[in-house]
Amino acid sequence: MLTKEIELTMLDGSTRSLTDFAGKVVLVVNVASRCGLSPQYETLEKLQEAYQDRGFTILGVPSGSFKQELKDDAAIGGYCSSTWGVTFPLTQKTDVNGRKRHELYKNLVKTRDSRGLAGPVIWNFEKFLLLPDGNVLRFRPTVKPDAPEIIEAIEANLPG
């Protein structure tokens, strides 16, 4: 369960809080521009478009933890926008593993996946579905964003 007040610095330099997303279903994904899984951006954007008006959002977290992200936030933003048409919110480039791991991920990595395994993020495009009741579901990188188990969990937890 994720209940802490966690500050996020967005790609544009603004600051948001995880509580800004309270009551929503949020799919947090550590993204990387130079990863073989980066075509998942397209599916993530389709999910954003399909569910954003119903209390859902993607929260993309560009991460250099696996050395596959562009050098700076401007390049990341340009790539995501021009290559994939990304409209969902993105944080600044953030560490998801290691000593400099962001507070959000210090909490998220405690979540167990479908096999009961917790621990460090294993690769880019690992997904954490934050539910309005504070619970978190974890999906490994190879689980596609539109996999039935993710869609079912989103639809079952949308507000109202």
Contact map, one row per residue, 1 for C-alpha under 8 A:
1110000000000000000000000000000000000000000000000000000000000000000000000000000000000000000000000000000000000000000000000000000000000111000000000000000000000000
1111000000000000000000000000000000000000000000000000000000000000000000000000000000000000000000000000000000110000000000000000000001000111000000000000000000000000
1111100000000000000000000000000000000000000000000000000000000000000000000000000000000000000000000000000000000000000000000000000000000100000000000000000000000000
0111110000000000000000000000000000000000000000000000000000000000000000000000000000000000000000000000000000000000000000000000000000000000000000000000000000000000
0011111000000000111000000000000000000000000000000000000000000000000000000000000000000000000000000000000000000000000000000000000000000000000000000000000000000000
0001111100000000111000000000000000000000000000000000000000000000000000000000000000000000000000000000001100000000000000000000000000000000000000000000000000000000
0000111110000011110000000000000000000000000000000000000000000000000000000000000000000000000000000000000000000000000000000000000000000000000000000000000000000000
0000011111000011110000000000000000000000000000000000000000000000000000000000000000000000001000000000000000000000000000000000000000000000000000000000000000000000
0000001111101111000000000000000000000000000000000000000000000000000000000000000000000000001100000000000000000000000000000000000000000000000000000000000000000000
0000000111111111000000000000000000000000000000000000000000000000000000000000000000000000111100000000000000000000000000000000000000000000000000000000000000000000
0000000011111100000000000000000000000000000000000000000000000000000000001100100000000000111110000000000000000000000000000000000000000000000000000000000000000000
0000000001111100000000000000000000000000000000000000000000000000000000000000000000000000000100000000000000000000000000000000000000000000000000000000000000000000
0000000011111110000000000000000000000000000000000000000000000000000000000000000000000000000100000000000000000000000000000000000000000000000000000000000000000000
0000000011111111000000000000000000000000000000000000000000000000000000000000000000000000000000000000000000000000000000000000000000000000000000000000000000000000
0000001111001111100000000000000000000000000000000000000000000000000000000000000000000000000000000000000000000000000000000000000000000000000000000000000000000000
0000001111000111110100000000000000000000000000000000000000000000000000000000000000000000000000000000000000000000000000000000000000000000000000000000000000000000
0000111100000011111110000000000000000000000000000000000000000000000000000000000000000000000000000000000000000000000000000000000000000000000000000000000000000000
0000111100000001111111000000000000000000000000000000000000000000000000000000000000000000000000000000000000000000000000000000000000000000000000000000000000000000
0000110000000000111111000000000000000000000000000000000000000000000000000000000000000000000000000000000000000000000000000000000000000000000000000000000000000000
0000000000000001111111000000000000000000000000000000000000000000000000000000000000000000000000000000000000000000000000000000000000000000000000000000000000000000
0000000000000000111111111100000000000000000000000000000000000000000000000000000000000000000000000000000000000000000000000000000000000000000000000000000000000000
0000000000000000011111110000000000000000000000000000000000000000000000000000000000000000000000000000000000000000000000000000000000010000000000000000000000000000
0000000000000000000011111000000000000000000000000000001000000000000000000000000000000000000000000000000000000000000000000000000000111000000000000000000000000010
0000000000000000000011111100000000000000000000000000001110000000000000000000000000000000000000000000000000000000000000000000000000110000000000000000000000000110
0000000000000000000010111110000000000000000000000000001110000000000000000000000000000000000000000000000000000000000000000000000011110000000000000000000001001110
0000000000000000000010011111000000000000000000000000000111100000000000000000000000000000000000000000000000000000000000000000000011100000000000000000000000000000
0000000000000000000000001111100000000000000000000000000111100000000000000000000000000000000000000000000000000000000000000000001111000000000000000000000000000000
0000000000000000000000000111110000000000000000000000000001111000000000000000000000000000000000000000000000000000000000000000001111000000000000000000000000000000
0000000000000000000000000011111000000000000000000000000001111000000000000000000000000000000000000000000000000000000000000000111100000000000000000000000000000000
0000000000000000000000000001111100000000000000000000000000011110000000000000000000000000000000010000000000000000000000000001111000000000000000000000000000000000
0000000000000000000000000000111110000100000000000000000000011110000010000000000000000000000000000000000000000000000000000001100000000000000000000000000000000000
0000000000000000000000000000011111100100000000000000000000000111000111000000000000000000000000000000000000000000000000000001100000000000000000000000000000000000
0000000000000000000000000000001111100100000000000000000000000000000111000001001100000000000000000000000000000000000000000000000000000000000000000000000000000000
0000000000000000000000000000000111110100000000000000000000000000000111000000000000000000000000000000000000000000000000000000000000000000000000000000000000000000
0000000000000000000000000000000111111100000000000000000000000000000110000000000000000000000000000000000000000000000000000001000000000000000000000000000000000000
0000000000000000000000000000000001111110000000000000000000000000000000000000000000000000000000000000000000000000000000000000000000000000000000000000000000000000
0000000000000000000000000000000000111111000000000000000000000000000000000000000000000000000000000000000000000000000000000001100000000000000010000000000000000000
0000000000000000000000000000001111111111100000000000000000000000000000000000000000000000000000000000000000000000000000000000100000000000000000000000000000000000
0000000000000000000000000000000000011111111000000000000000000000000000000000000000000000000000000000000000000000000000000000000000000000000000000000000000000000
0000000000000000000000000000000000001111111100000000000000000000000000000000000000000000000000000000000000000000000000000000100000000000000000011000000000000000
0000000000000000000000000000000000000111111110000000000000000000000000000000000100010100000000000000000000000000000000000000000000000000000000000000000000000000
0000000000000000000000000000000000000011111111000000000000000000000000000000000000011100000000000000000000000000000000000000000000000000000000000000000000000000
0000000000000000000000000000000000000011111111100000000000000000000000000000000000000000000000000000000000000000000000000000000000000000000000001100000000000000
0000000000000000000000000000000000000001111111110000000001000000000000000000000000000000000000000000000000000000000000000000000000000000000000001100000000000000
0000000000000000000000000000000000000000111111111000000000000000000000000000000000011111000000000000000000000000000000000000000000000000000000000000000000000000
0000000000000000000000000000000000000000011111111100000000000000000000000000000000000000000000000000000000000000000000000000000000000000000000000000000000000000
0000000000000000000000000000000000000000001111111111000001000000000000000000000000000000000000000000000000000000000000000000000000000000000000001100000000000000
0000000000000000000000000000000000000000000111111111000111000000000000000000000000000011000000000000000000000000000000000000000000000000000000000000000000000000
0000000000000000000000000000000000000000000011111111000000000000000000000000000000000000000000000000000000000000000000000000000000000000000000000000000000000000
0000000000000000000000000000000000000000000001111111100000000000000000000000000000000000000000000000000000000000000000000000000000000000000000000000000000000000
0000000000000000000000000000000000000000000000111111111110000000000000000000000000000000000000000000000000000000000000000000000000000000000000000000000000000000
0000000000000000000000000000000000000000000000111111111110000000000000000000000000000000000000000000000000000000000000000000000000000000000000000000000000000000
0000000000000000000000000000000000000000000000000111111100000000000000000000000000000000000000000000000000000000000000000000000000000000000000000000000000000000
0000000000000000000000000000000000000000000000000011111100000000000000000000000000000000000000000000000000000000000000000000000000000000000000000000000000000110
0000000000000000000000111000000000000000000000000011111110000000000000000000000000000000000000000000000000000000000000000000000000000000000000000000000000000110
0000000000000000000000011110000000000000000000010011111111000000000000000000000000000000000000000000000000000000000000000000000000000000000000000000000001000100
0000000000000000000000011110000000000000000000010011001111100000000000000000000000000001000000000000000000000000000000000000000000000000000000000000000000000000
0000000000000000000000000111100000000000000100110000000111110000000000000000000000000001100000000000000000000000000000000000000000000000000000000000000000000000
0000000000000000000000000111100000000000000000000000000011111000000000000000000000000001111000000000000000000000000000000000000000000000000000000000000000000000
0000000000000000000000000001111000000000000000000000000001111100000000000000000000000001111000000000000000000000000000000000000000000000000000000000000000000000
0000000000000000000000000001111000000000000000000000000000111110000000000000000000000000011111000000000000000000000000000000000000000000000000000000000000000000
0000000000000000000000000000011100000000000000000000000000011111000010000001000000000000011111000000000000000000000000000000000000000000000000000000000000000000
0000000000000000000000000000011100000000000000000000000000001111110110000000000000000000000011110000000000000000000000000001000000000000000000000000000000000000
0000000000000000000000000000000100000000000000000000000000000111111111000000000000000000000011100000000000000000000000000000000000000000000000000000000000000000
0000000000000000000000000000000000000000000000000000000000000011111100000000000000000000000001111000000000000000000000000000000000000000000000000000000000000000
0000000000000000000000000000000000000000000000000000000000000011111110000000000000000000000000000000000000000000000000000011000000000000000000000000000000000000
0000000000000000000000000000000000000000000000000000000000000001111110000000000000000000000000000000000000000000000000000000000000000000000000000000000000000000
0000000000000000000000000000000111100000000000000000000000000011111111000000000000000000000000000000000000000000000000000000000000000000000000000000000000000000
0000000000000000000000000000001111100000000000000000000000000111011111100001000000000000000000000000000000000000000000000000000000000000000000000000000000000000
0000000000000000000000000000000111000000000000000000000000000001000111111011000000000000000000000000000000000000000000000000000000000000000000000000000000000000
0000000000000000000000000000000000000000000000000000000000000000000011111011000000000000000000000000000000000000000000000000000000000000000000000000000000000000
0000000000000000000000000000000000000000000000000000000000000000000001111111000000000000000010000000000000000000000000000000000000000000000000000000000000000000
0000000000100000000000000000000000000000000000000000000000000000000001111111100000000000000110000000000000000000000000000000000000000000000000000000000000000000
0000000000100000000000000000000000000000000000000000000000000000000000011111110000000000000000000000000000000000000000000000000000000000000000000000000000000000
0000000000000000000000000000000000000000000000000000000000000000000001111111111000000000000000000000000000000000000000000000000000000000000000000000000000000000
0000000000000000000000000000000010000000000000000000000000000100000011111111111100000000000000000000000000000000000000000000000000000000000000000000000000000000
0000000000100000000000000000000000000000000000000000000000000000000000001111111110000000000000000000000000000000000000000000000000000000000000000000000000000000
0000000000000000000000000000000000000000000000000000000000000000000000000111111111000000000000000000000000000000000000000000000000000000000000000000000000000000
0000000000000000000000000000000010000000000000000000000000000000000000000011111111110000000000000000000000000000000000000000000000000000000000000000000000000000
0000000000000000000000000000000010000000100000000000000000000000000000000001111111111100000000000000000000000000000000000000000000000000000000000000000000000000
0000000000000000000000000000000000000000000000000000000000000000000000000000111111111110000000000000000000000000000000000000000000000000000000000000000000000000
0000000000000000000000000000000000000000000000000000000000000000000000000000011111111100000000000000000000000000000000000000000000000000000000000000000000000000
0000000000000000000000000000000000000000000000000000000000000000000000000000001111111000000000000000000000000000000000000000000000000000000000000000000000000000
0000000000000000000000000000000000000000110010000000000000000000000000000000001111111100000000000000000000000000000000000000000000000000000000000000000000000000
0000000000000000000000000000000000000000010010000000000000000000000000000000000111111110000000000000000000000000000000000000000000000000000000000000000000000000
0000000000000000000000000000000000000000110010000000000000000000000000000000000111011111000000000000000000000000000000000000000000000000000000000000000000000000
0000000000000000000000000000000000000000000010010000000000000000000000000000000010001111100000000000000000000000000000000000000000000000000000000000000000000000
0000000000000000000000000000000000000000000010010000000011110000000000000000000000000111110000000000000000000000000000000000000000000000000000000000000000000000
0000000001100000000000000000000000000000000000000000000001110000000000000000000000000011111000000000000000000000000000000000000000000000000000000000000000000000
0000000001100000000000000000000000000000000000000000000000111100000000000000000000000001111100000000000000000000000000000000000000000000000000000000000000000000
0000000111100000000000000000000000000000000000000000000000111100000000000000000000000000111111000000000000000000000000000000000000000000000000000000000000000000
0000000011111000000000000000000000000000000000000000000000001100000000001000000000000000011111000000000000000000000000000000000000000000000000000000000000000000
0000000000100000000000000000000000000000000000000000000000001111000000011000000000000000001111100000000000000000000000000000000000000000000000000000000000000000
0000000000000000000000000000000000000000000000000000000000001111100000000000000000000000001111110000110000000000000000000000000000000000000000000000000000000000
0000000000000000000000000000000000000000000000000000000000000011100000000000000000000000000011111101110000000000000000000000000000000000000000000000000000000000
0000000000000000000000000000010000000000000000000000000000000010100000000000000000000000000001111101110011000000000000001000000000000000000000000000000000000000
0000000000000000000000000000000000000000000000000000000000000000100000000000000000000000000000111111110010000000000000011000000000000000000000000000000000000000
0000000000000000000000000000000000000000000000000000000000000000000000000000000000000000000000111111100000000000000000000000000000000000000000000000000000000000
0000000000000000000000000000000000000000000000000000000000000000000000000000000000000000000000001111100000000000000000000000000000000000000000000000000000000000
0000000000000000000000000000000000000000000000000000000000000000000000000000000000000000000000111111110000000000000000000000000000000000000000000000000000000000
0000000000000000000000000000000000000000000000000000000000000000000000000000000000000000000001111111111011000000000000000000000000000000000000000000000000000000
0000000000000000000000000000000000000000000000000000000000000000000000000000000000000000000001111001111111000000000000000000000000000000000000000000000000000000
0000010000000000000000000000000000000000000000000000000000000000000000000000000000000000000000000000111111100000000000000000000000000000000000000000000000000000
0000010000000000000000000000000000000000000000000000000000000000000000000000000000000000000000000000011111110000000000000000000000000000000000000000000000000000
0000000000000000000000000000000000000000000000000000000000000000000000000000000000000000000000011000111111111000000000000000000000000000000000000000000000000000
0000000000000000000000000000000000000000000000000000000000000000000000000000000000000000000000010000111111111100000000000000000000000000000000000000000000000000
0100000000000000000000000000000000000000000000000000000000000000000000000000000000000000000000000000001111111110000000000000000000000000000000000000000000000000
0100000000000000000000000000000000000000000000000000000000000000000000000000000000000000000000000000000111111110000000000000000100000001000000000000000000000000
0000000000000000000000000000000000000000000000000000000000000000000000000000000000000000000000000000000011111111000001111000000000000000000000000000000000000000
0000000000000000000000000000000000000000000000000000000000000000000000000000000000000000000000000000000001111111000001100000000000000000000000000000000000000000
0000000000000000000000000000000000000000000000000000000000000000000000000000000000000000000000000000000000111111100011100000000000000001110000000000000000000000
0000000000000000000000000000000000000000000000000000000000000000000000000000000000000000000000000000000000001111111111100000000000000000110000000000000000000000
0000000000000000000000000000000000000000000000000000000000000000000000000000000000000000000000000000000000000011111111000000000000000000111100000000000000000000
0000000000000000000000000000000000000000000000000000000000000000000000000000000000000000000000000000000000000001111110000000000000000000011000000000000000000000
0000000000000000000000000000000000000000000000000000000000000000000000000000000000000000000000000000000000000001111110000000000000000000000000000000000000000000
0000000000000000000000000000000000000000000000000000000000000000000000000000000000000000000000000000000000000001111111000000000000000000000000000000000000000000
0000000000000000000000000000000000000000000000000000000000000000000000000000000000000000000000000000000000000011111111100000000000000000000000000000000000000000
0000000000000000000000000000000000000000000000000000000000000000000000000000000000000000000000000000000000001111100111110000000000000000000000000000000000000000
0000000000000000000000000000000000000000000000000000000000000000000000000000000000000000000000000000000000001111000011111000000000000000000000000000000000000000
0000000000000000000000000000000000000000000000000000000000000000000000000000000000000000000000001000000000001000000001111100000000000000000000000000000000000000
0000000000000000000000000000000000000000000000000000000000000000000000000000000000000000000000011000000000001000000000111111010000000000000000000000000000000000
0000000000000000000000000000000000000000000000000000000000000000000000000000000000000000000000000000000000000000000000011111010000000000000110000000000000000000
0000000000000000000000000000000000000000000000000000000000000000010000000000000000000000000000000000000000000000000000001111110000000000000010000000000000000000
0000000000000000000000000000011100101000000000000000000000000010010000000000000000000000000000000000000000000000000000001111110000000000000010000000000000000000
0000000000000000000000000000111100001101000000000000000000000000000000000000000000000000000000000000000000000000000000000011111000000000000111000000000000000000
0000000000000000000000000000110000000000000000000000000000000000000000000000000000000000000000000000000000000000000000001111111100000000011111000000000000000000
0000000000000000000000000011110000000000000000000000000000000000000000000000000000000000000000000000000000000000000000000000111110000000011110001000000000000000
0000000000000000000000000011100000000000000000000000000000000000000000000000000000000000000000000000000000010000000000000000011111000001111000000000000000000000
0000000000000000000000001111000000000000000000000000000000000000000000000000000000000000000000000000000000000000000000000000001111100001110000000000000001000000
0100000000000000000000001111000000000000000000000000000000000000000000000000000000000000000000000000000000000000000000000000000111110111100000000000000000000000
0000000000000000000000111100000000000000000000000000000000000000000000000000000000000000000000000000000000000000000000000000000011111111100000000000000000001000
0000000000000000000001111000000000000000000000000000000000000000000000000000000000000000000000000000000000000000000000000000000001111110000000000000000000001010
0000000000000000000000100000000000000000000000000000000000000000000000000000000000000000000000000000000000000000000000000000000000111110000000000000000000000000
1110000000000000000000000000000000000000000000000000000000000000000000000000000000000000000000000000000000000000000000000000000001111111000000000000000000000000
1100000000000000000000000000000000000000000000000000000000000000000000000000000000000000000000000000000000000000000000000000000001111111100000000000000000000000
1100000000000000000000000000000000000000000000000000000000000000000000000000000000000000000000000000000000010010000000000000000111100111110000000000000000000000
0000000000000000000000000000000000000000000000000000000000000000000000000000000000000000000000000000000000000011100000000000000111100011111000000000000000000000
0000000000000000000000000000000000000000000000000000000000000000000000000000000000000000000000000000000000000011110000000000011110000001111100000000000000000000
0000000000000000000000000000000000000000000000000000000000000000000000000000000000000000000000000000000000000000110000000000011100000000111110100000000000000000
0000000000000000000000000000000000000000000000000000000000000000000000000000000000000000000000000000000000000000100000000100111000000000011111100000000000000000
0000000000000000000000000000000000001000000000000000000000000000000000000000000000000000000000000000000000000000000000000111111000000000001111110000000000000000
0000000000000000000000000000000000000000000000000000000000000000000000000000000000000000000000000000000000000000000000000000110000000000000111110000000000000000
0000000000000000000000000000000000000000000000000000000000000000000000000000000000000000000000000000000000000000000000000000000000000000001111111010000000000000
0000000000000000000000000000000000000001000000000000000000000000000000000000000000000000000000000000000000000000000000000000000000000000000011111110000000000000
0000000000000000000000000000000000000001001100100000000000000000000000000000000000000000000000000000000000000000000000000000001000000000000000111110011000000000
0000000000000000000000000000000000000000001100100000000000000000000000000000000000000000000000000000000000000000000000000000000000000000000000011111011000000000
0000000000000000000000000000000000000000000000000000000000000000000000000000000000000000000000000000000000000000000000000000000000000000000000111111111000000000
0000000000000000000000000000000000000000000000000000000000000000000000000000000000000000000000000000000000000000000000000000000000000000000000000111111100000000
0000000000000000000000000000000000000000000000000000000000000000000000000000000000000000000000000000000000000000000000000000000000000000000000000011111110000000
0000000000000000000000000000000000000000000000000000000000000000000000000000000000000000000000000000000000000000000000000000000000000000000000001111111111000000
0000000000000000000000000000000000000000000000000000000000000000000000000000000000000000000000000000000000000000000000000000000000000000000000001111111111100000
0000000000000000000000000000000000000000000000000000000000000000000000000000000000000000000000000000000000000000000000000000000000000000000000000001111111110000
0000000000000000000000000000000000000000000000000000000000000000000000000000000000000000000000000000000000000000000000000000000000000000000000000000111111111000
0000000000000000000000001000000000000000000000000000000100000000000000000000000000000000000000000000000000000000000000000000000010000000000000000000011111111100
0000000000000000000000000000000000000000000000000000000000000000000000000000000000000000000000000000000000000000000000000000000000000000000000000000001111111100
0000000000000000000000000000000000000000000000000000000000000000000000000000000000000000000000000000000000000000000000000000000000000000000000000000000111111100
0000000000000000000000001000000000000000000000000000000000000000000000000000000000000000000000000000000000000000000000000000000000110000000000000000000011111110
0000000000000000000000011000000000000000000000000000011100000000000000000000000000000000000000000000000000000000000000000000000000000000000000000000000001111111
0000000000000000000000111000000000000000000000000000011000000000000000000000000000000000000000000000000000000000000000000000000000010000000000000000000000001111
0000000000000000000000000000000000000000000000000000000000000000000000000000000000000000000000000000000000000000000000000000000000000000000000000000000000000111
